[in-house]
């Protein structure tokens, strides 16, 4: 993969996995690849960063909303014989050349 958006898996998550982006099931080797403890996606994923004071204040006062793109990555795995969900995992964008 030339550019990969990565999602580190928490230590407690074990394979086999079911991966969802914004509630849509993803297909292994088509949408993502598991490399060690990381999911690598070929399509761009975005997560809204921290809000600055002015943006936060404008939302609080009802002047503006937050309309930025925010992809949610969720993983379903099995632990102790039960299906578990790791929701809202952090997305790491590809490194930018310096």
Secondary structure, DSSP 8 states (H G I E B T S, - for coil): --S-EEEE--TT--SS-EEEETTEE--BTTTEEEETTEEEESS---------HHHHHHHHTTS---------EEEEEEETTEEEEEEEE--B------
